[in-house]
């Protein structure tokens, strides 16, 4: 906090107050009520240390997440057709590989499930008809398992793109059992991908409250939950009318505010795989080839280039990791247990589910330039220490055991 004073004016009141405080101090000192013990860096190096948890991993000013909804296979195989499915991976796959940026894909399992592919009425499982998404347009489970193996996240977009938005009566638009729809998506993804999804994004938008409660039983992390934190999270949408500078501008604002930028959309359109929508009213009469309002590849590449060039400022990861980091950081308590002879014992704890919320948090150690070497251990195991902007950083797991910090002059 800064205090503004009128130029050229000195406060005699402040000088008078200082004199009185000094008089009281020396009176207490002479009476033995205050003891002054001189401690210098040579006596105890721990006296020069301070600790805190970084807002974002590696103490970067901001974070970034990108996701793609609907699992349209043309977002990763832009030249794909039903007649010729074995084409090279490109689109989001190529962007992620070129710039080493992981992407979260919220998939619709019914588009890949063999039992649903021959059902032109979309009646399989939920009796709900997703507009213009043909069974089979999601490619195969092998396609999405491949993306998972490349380091991308596969989350749930419900089993069959069901509309759980509130209707005029306040009840969900779809009458399908949400347990069947949401549990079915998780089971299908776990069975075919090999890892149980913990993240979900609802089709169409935020569902009624009771459906969101059901979702938490199967996918504890949802876009609806993180989006309500407007202090730490900034949201943006990409689509067919998005420009690169729109997205870069959002990222710059997130950096200035110390926020996580989450951008979401659907498909992506490359020059090689360009396929226009069948009709202006394609929701009724056309076929959604490249996804809903697909963003141009060049637009997204411009954003990924910016992210790659500014990695020192942006923590980039998939939805499940960034959202858990934020939840843990907000819930964690950092406590100094003891400090003696250059060794400090710390505890980092929270009351969240420890099996789910086990993402390491970045411990910031401010040495104030008086300490030459820092070693960190957690639960008796060494933790790597890096230096960034004059701070020592170590990744510690909340509820993962006592953290020992050893400082040397």
Secondary structure, DSSP 8 states (H G I E B T S, - for coil): ------TT---HHHHHHHHHHHHHHHHHHHTTS-------TTT-GGGG-EEEE-SSGGG-SEEEEEEEETT-GGGT-TT--SS-------THHHHHHHHT---EEEE-GGGT-HHHHT-TT--TTT----TT--TTTT--HHHHHHHHHTT-EEEES-SS----SB-TTSSBS--S-HHHHHHHHHHHHHHHHSS---EE--SSS---HHHHHHHHHH-SEEHHHHHT-TTTEEEEE--TT--HHHHHHHHHHHHHHT-EEEEEE--EE-STT----S-TTHHHHS--SS-TT-EEHHHHHHHHHHHHHTTTTEEE--HHHHHHHHHHHHH-EEEEEEEETTEEEEEEE-SS-TTT----EEEEEE-TT--SEEEEEETTEEE-EEEETTEEEEEE-TTS--EEEEEE-
